[in-house]
Amino acid sequence: MPTFRPYTVKEVRDAALAYDLDPDFVEAVYAEESSRGTNPKAMTARTVKRKRDSTIVRGPFQLEDDTTSDLVRKHKLGNVNVDDPDVHLDLALRLMRDLKDKYGGDYDKVARAYLGGAGGVADTTLKDELGTSTGTYSNKIMQEMARLKGSNEPTLASRSMPTFPTADEMDTALVGAPTGEGDLFGIPAEPAPSRPGHVSWSDLVAANKPNNQFELTRSMGGDLSSGLEPAGDEDMKAWLSQIFDDEMRGKDFANAS
């Protein structure tokens, strides 16, 4: 009996693309039929028994002789050597492409028909000569196909990470033109203020009404009422509360007395 050679994964996937087949599907069939060419039994032409007769299966894709004869006749290939590894690969992919066309690209049905013929598509319990049901077979093929697709996905490191637009780009997208370097909708971008620490009531008063009648203390760590005379403490707090209320309402402090 002749001995076939294993194919490289690149050979299998390139041939799949040439026949407009999903390379992951073809590689999955190759893996299931001959463990990617490493199963010694699959690398020969051998006779297997069916319920009523026997047939010969050949090579890494385990093509039956009657299937091979049909393919040669259908595609008018003439006198070809079916034991030639290149011919074997070509025939296997011709079969898959015929089945893909027949079942509209449904690879689950393609897998079932590859094992059990047309009768294996509708009947998941149909057994091949080795006792494998078409349903079990197609499940294995589809699972391996999914695994290959997952392993062929780009890793996180190789994916292009999203970039965020600048403020000017946001302005252009939303209002038609940039409103200024480093701003958004005309609001200048300013650095975050440094954190001065605790601010006393006295500091707030000094900043907003420097000519107040109270003696103020400039200590940054003092109590909220630090530096305020006891008699004016509540009045000063009420006055500052009014300032904050006015600020929330947008009052112009440039003219405040």
Number of C-alpha atoms within 10 A of each C-alpha: 9 11 16 20 14 20 16 11 16 11 12 20 18 14 17 23 13 11 16 13 20 16 22 21 25 24 23 23 28 22 20 19 21 19 17 20 22 15 16 14 15 23 23 20 21 16 13 13 12 13 7 5 8 11 14 15 21 25 30 31 24 23 23 17 16 12 16 18 13 12 17 17 12 9 10 9 11 8 8 10 10 19 16 15 18 13 13 22 20 16 22 22 22 18 18 23 19 13 22 20 11 13 15 10 14 12 20 20 23 27 28 27 22 22 26 22 17 15 13 22 22 13 14 16 14 20 18 17 16 9 10 14 20 28 23 14 22 23 15 17 26 18 13 19 21 15 13 16 13 11 10 10 10 10 9 8 7 8 9 8 8 6 6 8 10 13 19 19 17 18 19 15 12 11 11 10 13 19 19 15 12 15 17 18 16 14 10 12 12 8 6 6 6 6 6 8 8 13 15 21 24 24 21 14 20 17 10 14 14 13 11 11 8 16 11 19 16 15 14 15 12 16 14 15 17 19 19 20 13 10 8 11 16 13 11 19 16 11 13 17 12 12 18 13 12 13 12 9 9 9 13 9 11 6 6 9 7
